[in-house]
Amino acid sequence: MLSTQRLLLRPWRDEDLEPFAAMSADPAVMEHFPSTLDRASSEALMTRIRAHVDRHGFGLWAVELPGVAPFIGYTGIAHPLFWPDQVEVGWRLARAHWGAGYATEAARAAIAWGFANLPLDEILSLTVAENLRSQNVMRKLGFERDPGADFEHPLVPEGHRLRPHWLFRLPRPR
């Protein structure tokens, strides 16, 4: 469990499924993903997220806004399914909690935890070219785009407008 000035990054609870499914069904939240998720797909994703944490001791943590909302989204570091030897930072927040700096605050805590507790040379972040909100968060966190490492996301169907992805890197602080 991690805490910041305003947030708690914690293990997932069963009661997180309903707000997680609602968030994952929101077209605005999922704008830069191939599709929204139904409840069953959200539950399957939540199960995979929890299994990653159980297996590796880190992953995507549920984000709580203490005294305000028990679940506002998730943030953390994890091994991408298609790059098991890498670690990326990721976040997804319910739309009602956008614009308050929560993604940056939570991701900063997750990144600091990763560099303090894991033998990482760098942490990656990836997104599509049109996801300017995520790119702004990445830049605030110190990530720099590596255009030579941009790639076609293997989990996005060929020909889909969201298949081309940009790769950002954050080296371990010296």
C-alpha positions as CSV (number, residue, x, y, z in Angstrom):
1,M,0.0,0.0,0.0
2,L,1.2,3.5,-0.9
3,S,0.0,6.8,0.2
4,T,0.5,10.3,-1.2
5,Q,-0.7,13.7,0.1
6,R,-4.2,13.0,-1.2
7,L,-4.4,9.4,-2.3
8,L,-4.2,5.8,-1.2
9,L,-2.9,3.2,-3.6
10,R,-4.0,-0.1,-2.2
11,P,-4.8,-3.7,-3.0
12,W,-8.0,-4.3,-4.9
13,R,-11.1,-5.3,-3.0
14,D,-14.1,-7.2,-4.3
15,E,-16.3,-4.1,-3.9
16,D,-14.0,-2.3,-6.4
17,L,-15.6,-4.3,-9.3
18,E,-18.7,-2.2,-9.7
19,P,-17.0,1.2,-9.9
20,F,-14.3,-0.4,-12.0
21,A,-16.8,-1.9,-14.4
22,A,-18.7,1.5,-14.6
23,M,-15.4,3.3,-15.4
24,S,-14.4,0.7,-18.0
25,A,-17.8,1.1,-19.7
26,D,-17.5,4.8,-20.0
27,P,-16.7,5.8,-23.7
28,A,-14.8,8.9,-22.6
29,V,-12.5,6.9,-20.2
30,M,-11.9,4.2,-22.9
31,E,-11.5,6.7,-25.8
32,H,-7.9,5.5,-26.5
33,F,-8.6,1.8,-26.1
34,P,-10.1,-0.4,-28.8
35,S,-13.4,-0.7,-27.0
36,T,-15.2,-0.2,-23.7
37,L,-15.4,-3.2,-21.4
38,D,-18.6,-5.0,-20.2
39,R,-18.9,-6.2,-16.7
40,A,-17.5,-9.7,-17.5
41,S,-14.5,-8.2,-19.3
42,S,-13.9,-5.8,-16.4
43,E,-14.0,-8.7,-13.9
44,A,-11.6,-10.7,-16.0
45,L,-9.2,-7.7,-16.2
46,M,-9.5,-7.1,-12.4
47,T,-8.6,-10.8,-11.9
48,R,-5.5,-10.5,-14.1
49,I,-4.4,-7.3,-12.3
50,R,-4.8,-9.0,-8.9
51,A,-2.9,-12.1,-10.2
52,H,0.0,-9.9,-11.4
53,V,0.3,-8.4,-7.9
54,D,0.2,-11.8,-6.3
55,R,2.8,-13.2,-8.6
56,H,5.2,-10.2,-8.7
57,G,4.6,-8.3,-5.5
58,F,3.7,-5.2,-7.5
59,G,1.3,-4.1,-10.1
60,L,-1.7,-1.8,-10.7
61,W,-3.1,-0.7,-7.4
62,A,-6.6,0.5,-6.8
63,V,-6.6,4.3,-6.1
64,E,-8.8,5.6,-3.3
65,L,-9.5,9.3,-2.4
66,P,-9.8,8.9,1.4
67,G,-12.9,10.4,2.8
68,V,-14.3,11.2,-0.6
69,A,-14.4,8.0,-2.8
70,P,-13.3,4.5,-2.0
71,F,-12.3,3.8,-5.7
72,I,-11.4,6.4,-8.4
73,G,-9.4,4.2,-10.7
74,Y,-6.0,2.4,-10.8
75,T,-2.4,3.3,-11.1
76,G,0.8,1.3,-10.8
77,I,3.7,-0.4,-12.5
78,A,3.4,-3.8,-14.2
79,H,4.8,-6.1,-16.8
80,P,3.0,-5.6,-20.1
81,L,1.4,-8.9,-21.3
82,F,3.4,-8.6,-24.5
83,W,6.7,-7.5,-22.9
84,P,7.2,-9.6,-19.8
85,D,10.8,-8.4,-19.3
86,Q,9.8,-4.7,-19.2
87,V,7.9,-2.6,-16.6
88,E,5.5,0.1,-17.5
89,V,3.5,2.6,-15.5
90,G,-0.2,2.8,-16.2
91,W,-3.3,4.6,-14.9
92,R,-7.0,4.8,-15.6
93,L,-9.2,7.2,-13.6
94,A,-13.0,7.6,-13.6
95,R,-13.9,10.7,-15.5
96,A,-15.3,12.5,-12.4
97,H,-11.7,12.6,-11.1
98,W,-9.9,13.9,-14.2
99,G,-8.1,17.3,-14.1
100,A,-7.2,17.2,-10.4
101,G,-3.7,15.9,-10.8
102,Y,-4.5,12.5,-9.3
103,A,-3.0,10.5,-12.2
104,T,0.3,12.4,-11.9
105,E,0.4,12.1,-8.1
106,A,-0.4,8.4,-8.1
107,A,1.9,7.5,-10.9
108,R,4.8,9.5,-9.3
109,A,4.3,7.4,-6.1
110,A,4.2,4.1,-8.1
111,I,7.4,5.1,-10.1
112,A,9.2,6.0,-6.9
113,W,8.2,2.7,-5.3
114,G,9.4,0.8,-8.4
115,F,12.8,2.4,-8.5
116,A,13.3,2.0,-4.7
117,N,12.2,-1.6,-4.6
118,L,13.0,-3.2,-8.0
119,P,16.3,-3.4,-10.0
120,L,15.0,-1.4,-12.9
121,D,17.1,0.6,-15.3
122,E,14.0,2.3,-16.6
123,I,10.2,2.4,-16.6
124,L,8.3,2.6,-19.8
125,S,5.0,4.3,-20.6
126,L,3.1,3.9,-23.9
127,T,0.1,5.5,-25.5
128,V,-1.4,6.4,-28.9
129,A,-0.4,9.6,-30.6
130,E,-3.8,11.3,-30.0
131,N,-3.9,10.6,-26.3
132,L,-2.6,14.1,-25.3
133,R,-3.9,13.9,-21.7
134,S,-1.7,10.8,-21.0
135,Q,1.2,12.3,-22.8
136,N,1.0,15.4,-20.6
137,V,1.1,13.2,-17.5
138,M,4.1,11.4,-18.9
139,R,5.9,14.6,-19.5
140,K,5.1,15.9,-16.0
141,L,6.6,12.7,-14.7
142,G,9.8,13.2,-16.7
143,F,9.2,10.6,-19.4
144,E,10.6,11.3,-22.9
145,R,9.4,9.8,-26.1
146,D,11.7,7.4,-27.9
147,P,10.4,7.7,-31.5
148,G,12.8,4.9,-32.7
149,A,10.9,2.6,-30.3
150,D,7.4,3.4,-31.4
151,F,5.6,0.1,-32.2
152,E,2.4,-1.6,-33.4
153,H,0.6,-2.7,-30.2
154,P,0.3,-6.5,-30.6
155,L,-3.0,-6.7,-28.6
156,V,-4.8,-4.2,-30.9
157,P,-6.2,-5.6,-34.2
158,E,-4.2,-4.9,-37.3
159,G,-5.5,-2.0,-39.2
160,H,-7.1,-0.4,-36.1
161,R,-6.5,3.3,-35.7
162,L,-5.1,2.7,-32.2
163,R,-2.6,0.0,-33.1
164,P,0.3,2.5,-33.6
165,H,1.8,3.3,-30.2
166,W,4.4,5.8,-29.0
167,L,6.9,4.6,-26.4
168,F,8.1,6.9,-23.6
169,R,11.1,6.1,-21.3
170,L,12.0,7.2,-17.8
171,P,15.5,6.2,-16.7
172,R,16.4,5.3,-13.1
173,P,17.3,8.5,-11.3
174,R,21.0,8.8,-10.6
